Amino acid sequence: MTTLEAIILGIVEGITEFLPISSTGHMILASYFMGIQEDSFTKLFEICIQLGAILSVVVLYWRKFFDFSKWQFYVKLFIAVVPALVLGFLLNDTIEAALESPLTVSIMLILGGIVLLFIDKAFKNPTITEEPQITHKNAFMIGLWQCISMIPGVSRSAASIIGGMQQKLTRNVAAEFSFFLAVPTMAAASGYSLVLKDWDVNGTEMKGYELMMQNSENLVSFGIGTLVAFVVAMLAIKTFISFLQKYGFRAFGVYRIIAGIVMLIVLGLKYV
């Protein structure tokens, strides 16, 4: 992976992580178009680069994250992240295999786009207008919804926001809770990939951090990609909230459908 490719993937991750259009799916498609080999480092990069985008949430909402007097906030996040931790551990190999499939991403972009076309009308009359009103049951249900995003192309953001709206959260509160939930979810995924998971590198098993530090090229690519993702995500979060307040999810649904169809055409032409 070259430095330019790492920068491009960082931009893609920063823009798409908190939008309901699937950051992992877009990175898979971007890697495919740039001809980046889907080896163990690329898969690790696509998972762990999300740390940069996630850190932007902590910075933007630092008062919320470091207000230790409101401990119930942390309890809700813990409850919401448990389903993803359990299923992620049990289905890790299946998820890794799915990360190699642009076809899966394309199909899920279209299906998810169709859902987003109608989501604003599907959940009306929300009753939860601020985070303290979210119950433990609400948090757990949102966590279950988030698990759907383990299918590449679904979008963690879309799944958790829809789950929040299904639990009677307003669009804005659902989006913000989705941002908050991303922090422990992606921190756990990155930590597992870096420290615990064994990656196959030309027949040799390596831990993620060993693979990351295998050579200076890997380390530089990861560092630059993470930094770019952090900066771009800072801008994307504020823009998304403002756009969501004015227009809702329909535009994202249309985008997903168009992107998915275009990708299917490209994949089809490859085999003609």
C-alpha positions in Angstrom: 0.0 0.0 0.0 1.5 3.4 -1.0 1.2 6.6 0.9 -1.2 8.0 -1.6 -3.5 5.0 -1.3 -3.4 5.3 2.5 -4.4 8.9 2.2 -7.3 8.2 -0.1 -8.5 5.4 2.1 -8.2 7.7 5.1 -10.4 10.3 3.3 -12.9 7.6 2.4 -13.0 6.4 6.0 -13.3 9.8 7.5 -16.2 10.8 5.2 -18.2 7.6 5.5 -17.7 6.3 9.0 -20.6 8.3 10.5 -22.7 8.5 7.4 -25.3 5.7 6.8 -23.5 4.5 3.7 -21.0 1.9 5.1 -17.4 3.0 5.6 -16.0 -0.6 5.4 -18.0 -1.1 2.2 -16.6 2.0 0.6 -13.0 1.2 1.7 -13.4 -2.3 0.1 -14.7 -0.7 -3.1 -11.9 1.9 -3.0 -9.3 -0.7 -2.5 -10.8 -2.7 -5.4 -10.7 0.2 -7.8 -7.2 1.2 -6.8 -6.0 -2.4 -7.3 -4.8 -2.8 -3.7 -4.1 -6.4 -2.9 -6.6 -7.8 -0.3 -3.9 -9.3 1.9 -3.8 -9.5 5.7 -2.3 -6.0 6.1 -5.0 -4.4 4.0 -7.8 -6.1 6.0 -6.1 -5.0 9.2 -5.7 -1.5 7.9 -9.4 -1.3 6.9 -10.4 -2.3 10.4 -8.0 -0.3 12.5 -7.9 2.9 10.5 -11.4 3.5 11.9 -9.7 4.3 15.2 -8.8 7.7 13.7 -12.4 8.5 12.8 -13.6 7.3 16.2 -11.2 9.5 18.1 -12.8 12.5 16.4 -16.0 11.7 18.3 -14.1 11.7 21.6 -12.6 15.1 20.8 -15.9 16.7 19.6 -17.9 15.3 22.5 -15.2 15.4 25.1 -17.4 16.9 27.7 -19.8 14.0 27.4 -17.1 11.3 27.4 -15.2 12.7 30.4 -18.1 13.7 32.6 -17.6 10.8 35.1 -20.4 12.0 37.3 -22.9 10.7 34.8 -21.9 7.1 35.1 -25.2 5.8 33.6 -24.0 7.0 30.2 -21.1 4.5 30.4 -23.4 1.7 31.5 -25.6 2.2 28.5 -22.7 2.1 26.1 -21.4 -1.1 27.8 -24.8 -2.7 27.5 -25.2 -1.6 23.8 -21.7 -2.9 22.8 -22.1 -6.4 24.3 -24.0 -8.0 21.4 -21.4 -6.8 18.9 -18.6 -8.1 21.2 -20.1 -11.6 21.4 -21.2 -12.0 17.8 -18.0 -10.4 16.5 -15.9 -12.9 18.4 -18.0 -15.9 17.3 -18.3 -14.9 13.7 -14.8 -13.4 13.2 -13.7 -15.7 10.4 -17.0 -15.3 8.5 -16.7 -11.6 8.8 -13.1 -11.6 7.6 -14.1 -13.7 4.5 -16.9 -11.3 3.7 -14.5 -8.4 3.7 -13.1 -9.8 0.4 -16.4 -9.5 -1.5 -17.2 -6.3 -3.5 -20.3 -8.2 -4.7 -21.7 -8.5 -1.2 -21.0 -4.8 -0.6 -22.8 -3.8 -3.8 -25.9 -5.8 -3.0 -26.1 -4.6 0.6 -25.6 -0.9 -0.5 -28.7 -1.3 -2.7 -30.8 -3.1 -0.1 -29.8 -0.7 2.6 -30.5 2.2 0.3 -34.1 1.0 -0.2 -34.6 0.9 3.5 -33.3 4.4 4.0 -35.8 5.7 1.4 -38.6 4.9 3.8 -37.0 5.2 7.2 -38.1 8.8 7.9 -41.7 7.8 7.5 -41.4 4.4 9.2 -40.7 5.7 12.7 -42.9 8.6 13.6 -43.6 10.4 16.9 -40.4 9.8 18.8 -40.6 10.1 22.6 -36.9 10.2 23.5 -35.4 13.6 22.8 -32.2 13.5 24.8 -29.6 10.9 25.9 -30.5 10.6 29.6 -34.0 9.3 28.6 -32.4 6.2 26.9 -33.1 3.2 29.0 -30.9 0.1 29.4 -33.4 -1.9 27.3 -33.2 0.8 24.6 -29.4 0.6 24.6 -29.4 -3.2 24.3 -31.9 -3.2 21.4 -29.8 -0.6 19.6 -26.8 -2.9 20.2 -28.6 -5.8 18.6 -29.5 -3.6 15.6 -25.8 -2.6 15.3 -24.9 -6.3 14.8 -26.5 -6.3 11.4 -23.6 -4.1 10.2 -21.2 -7.0 10.5 -22.3 -7.7 6.9 -20.1 -5.5 4.8 -22.0 -2.8 3.0 -24.8 -2.5 5.6 -23.2 0.4 7.6 -22.7 0.4 11.4 -24.0 3.9 11.5 -27.2 3.1 9.5 -28.0 0.0 11.6 -27.5 1.7 15.0 -29.4 4.9 14.0 -32.3 2.9 12.6 -32.2 0.8 15.8 -32.4 4.0 17.8 -35.3 5.4 15.8 -37.1 2.0 16.2 -36.6 2.6 20.0 -38.4 6.0 19.7 -35.3 8.1 19.7 -35.4 11.3 17.6 -33.1 11.3 14.5 -30.6 13.6 16.1 -30.4 11.6 19.4 -30.2 8.3 17.5 -27.3 9.7 15.4 -25.4 11.0 18.4 -25.9 7.7 20.4 -24.6 5.9 17.3 -21.5 8.1 17.4 -21.0 7.4 21.1 -21.5 3.6 20.5 -18.9 3.6 17.8 -16.2 4.4 20.3 -16.3 1.1 22.4 -17.4 -0.9 19.4 -14.5 0.0 17.1 -12.0 0.2 19.9 -12.8 -3.4 20.8 -12.7 -4.5 17.1 -9.3 -2.7 16.6 -7.9 -4.0 19.9 -8.9 -7.6 19.0 -7.4 -7.3 15.5 -4.1 -5.7 16.8 -3.5 -7.7 19.9 -5.4 -11.0 20.0 -6.1 -12.1 16.4 -3.6 -14.2 14.5 -3.1 -13.1 10.9 -1.8 -15.3 8.1 1.1 -13.7 6.4 2.5 -15.9 3.7 2.0 -19.0 5.8 3.2 -17.5 9.0 0.9 -16.4 11.8 1.5 -12.9 13.2 -0.4 -10.7 15.6 -1.8 -7.5 14.2 0.7 -5.2 15.9 3.5 -7.4 14.6 2.1 -7.1 11.1 1.7 -3.4 11.5 5.3 -3.0 12.5 6.6 -5.6 10.0 8.1 -2.8 7.9 8.2 1.0 7.8 5.8 1.1 4.8 3.0 -0.6 6.8 3.6 1.7 9.8 3.7 4.9 7.8 0.6 3.9 5.8 -1.3 3.2 9.0 -0.2 6.4 10.7 -1.0 8.6 7.8 -4.3 6.9 7.1 -5.4 7.2 10.7 -4.5 10.9 10.9 -6.3 11.7 7.7 -9.4 9.8 8.8 -9.4 11.7 12.1 -9.3 15.2 10.5 -11.9 14.4 7.8 -14.2 12.7 10.3 -14.2 15.9 12.4 -15.7 17.8 9.5 -18.1 15.0 8.4 -19.8 14.6 11.8 -20.9 18.2 12.0 -22.0 18.2 8.4 -24.0 15.0 8.9 -25.9 16.3 11.9 -26.8 19.5 10.1 -27.9 17.6 6.9 -29.9 15.1 8.9 -31.8 17.8 10.7 -32.8 19.4 7.4 -33.3 16.5 4.9 -33.4 13.2 6.7 -32.1 9.9 5.2 -33.7 9.8 1.8 -30.7 11.3 0.0 -28.4 8.7 1.5 -30.7 6.0 0.3 -30.6 7.3 -3.2 -26.8 7.5 -3.1 -26.5 4.0 -1.8 -28.7 2.6 -4.6 -26.9 4.4 -7.3 -23.5 3.4 -5.9 -24.5 -0.2 -5.6 -25.9 -0.4 -9.1 -22.8 1.2 -10.6 -20.6 -1.2 -8.7 -22.6 -4.2 -10.0 -22.3 -2.9 -13.5 -18.5 -2.6 -13.1 -18.2 -6.1 -11.6 -20.4 -7.5 -14.4 -18.3 -5.8 -17.1 -15.2 -7.4 -15.6 -16.5 -10.8 -16.5 -17.9 -10.0 -19.9 
